[in-house]
Amino acid sequence: MASASPAPLTTQAMLEKLVAFDTTSAKSNLALIDFVKDYLAGFGIPSQVIPYQDGAKANLLATIGDAANPGIIFSGHTDVVPAKSEEWQSDPFALTLRDDRLFGRGT
């Protein structure tokens, strides 16, 4: 019996998880890369981790659909600049709903 795919996260739930990763540029992004890789794998989507030379960071390459057909590339980055606490009204690594808007690093 094949296992069922996990339920997809809502947009807000996914943002909440992604914002919580402190991928400030001087830190590793591997925990975030592993989370996304595992999430995609839960839906049968293959991906490949491409480590940087120092091994502290990586990129993730995932292919959805038939690789023989041209498609769309989504390219993003996972690092953020350091957050200065005096510039934030809330924790930058916790998604916060305020005035019908979501606040957090990368949102």
One Martini backbone bead per residue (centre of mass of N, CA, C, O) as a GRO file, in nm:
protein
  107
    1MET     BB    1   0.095   0.037   0.025
    2ALA     BB    2   0.068   0.358  -0.035
    3SER     BB    3   0.161   0.654   0.066
    4ALA     BB    4   0.049   0.945   0.157
    5SER     BB    5   0.041   1.256   0.109
    6PRO     BB    6   0.081   1.534   0.241
    7ALA     BB    7  -0.048   1.808   0.347
    8PRO     BB    8  -0.063   2.105   0.246
    9LEU     BB    9   0.035   2.405   0.314
   10THR     BB   10  -0.035   2.692   0.384
   11THR     BB   11   0.085   2.988   0.318
   12GLN     BB   12   0.113   3.083   0.612
   13ALA     BB   13   0.249   2.826   0.724
   14MET     BB   14   0.496   2.838   0.540
   15LEU     BB   15   0.596   3.117   0.619
   16GLU     BB   16   0.636   3.052   0.917
   17LYS     BB   17   0.861   2.845   0.867
   18LEU     BB   18   1.060   3.013   0.689
   19VAL     BB   19   1.103   3.261   0.880
   20ALA     BB   20   1.233   3.088   1.125
   21PHE     BB   21   1.481   3.084   0.960
   22ASP     BB   22   1.818   3.166   1.027
   23THR     BB   23   1.964   3.309   0.721
   24THR     BB   24   2.185   3.471   0.777
   25SER     BB   25   2.458   3.526   0.582
   26ALA     BB   26   2.665   3.405   0.818
   27LYS     BB   27   2.486   3.156   0.793
   28SER     BB   28   2.332   2.874   0.764
   29ASN     BB   29   2.089   2.693   0.525
   30LEU     BB   30   2.044   2.379   0.574
   31ALA     BB   31   1.774   2.358   0.727
   32LEU     BB   32   1.604   2.477   0.500
   33ILE     BB   33   1.681   2.285   0.275
   34ASP     BB   34   1.584   2.027   0.420
   35PHE     BB   35   1.290   2.108   0.450
   36VAL     BB   36   1.222   2.143   0.148
   37LYS     BB   37   1.311   1.867   0.052
   38ASP     BB   38   1.114   1.705   0.236
   39TYR     BB   39   0.853   1.834   0.138
   40LEU     BB   40   0.879   1.751  -0.158
   41ALA     BB   41   0.911   1.442  -0.109
   42GLY     BB   42   0.615   1.408   0.004
   43PHE     BB   43   0.528   1.462  -0.325
   44GLY     BB   44   0.753   1.331  -0.523
   45ILE     BB   45   0.984   1.551  -0.535
   46PRO     BB   46   1.271   1.595  -0.674
   47SER     BB   47   1.605   1.664  -0.539
   48GLN     BB   48   1.906   1.878  -0.517
   49VAL     BB   49   2.195   1.918  -0.343
   50ILE     BB   50   2.412   2.215  -0.360
   51PRO     BB   51   2.708   2.266  -0.241
   52TYR     BB   52   2.923   2.449  -0.113
   53GLN     BB   53   3.253   2.441  -0.063
   54ASP     BB   54   3.224   2.468   0.268
   55GLY     BB   55   2.927   2.325   0.352
   56ALA     BB   56   2.731   2.559   0.493
   57LYS     BB   57   2.593   2.570   0.211
   58ALA     BB   58   2.302   2.574  -0.023
   59ASN     BB   59   2.134   2.443  -0.291
   60LEU     BB   60   1.816   2.388  -0.469
   61LEU     BB   61   1.707   2.129  -0.697
   62ALA     BB   62   1.392   2.118  -0.867
   63THR     BB   63   1.164   1.886  -1.036
   64ILE     BB   64   0.861   1.941  -1.219
   65GLY     BB   65   0.797   1.706  -1.419
   66ASP     BB   66   0.896   1.703  -1.744
   67ALA     BB   67   1.226   1.744  -1.838
   68ALA     BB   68   1.176   1.754  -2.163
   69ASN     BB   69   1.008   2.003  -2.095
   70PRO     BB   70   0.955   2.306  -2.096
   71GLY     BB   71   0.969   2.561  -1.837
   72ILE     BB   72   0.990   2.680  -1.509
   73ILE     BB   73   1.185   2.909  -1.322
   74PHE     BB   74   1.266   2.914  -0.975
   75SER     BB   75   1.446   3.180  -0.820
   76GLY     BB   76   1.618   3.196  -0.509
   77HIS     BB   77   1.690   3.310  -0.179
   78THR     BB   78   1.804   3.245   0.174
   79ASP     BB   79   1.936   3.508   0.240
   80VAL     BB   80   1.993   3.754   0.497
   81VAL     BB   81   2.012   4.031   0.651
   82PRO     BB   82   2.063   4.176   0.922
   83ALA     BB   83   1.870   4.241   1.208
   84LYS     BB   84   1.748   4.534   1.344
   85SER     BB   85   1.565   4.571   1.623
   86GLU     BB   86   1.484   4.883   1.585
   87GLU     BB   87   1.326   4.804   1.297
   88TRP     BB   88   1.135   4.626   1.483
   89GLN     BB   89   0.806   4.530   1.621
   90SER     BB   90   0.912   4.234   1.580
   91ASP     BB   91   0.999   3.927   1.524
   92PRO     BB   92   1.168   3.847   1.230
   93PHE     BB   93   1.135   3.508   1.300
   94ALA     BB   94   0.816   3.583   1.324
   95LEU     BB   95   0.514   3.558   1.223
   96THR     BB   96   0.313   3.862   1.183
   97LEU     BB   97  -0.006   3.988   1.250
   98ARG     BB   98  -0.076   4.321   1.111
   99ASP     BB   99  -0.307   4.493   0.967
  100ASP     BB  100  -0.350   4.257   0.747
  101ARG     BB  101  -0.037   4.180   0.784
  102LEU     BB  102   0.271   4.029   0.710
  103PHE     BB  103   0.553   3.974   0.928
  104GLY     BB  104   0.891   3.914   0.812
  105ARG     BB  105   1.140   3.761   0.692
  106GLY     BB  106   1.079   3.785   0.339
  107THR     BB  107   0.773   3.917   0.314
   0.00000   0.00000   0.00000
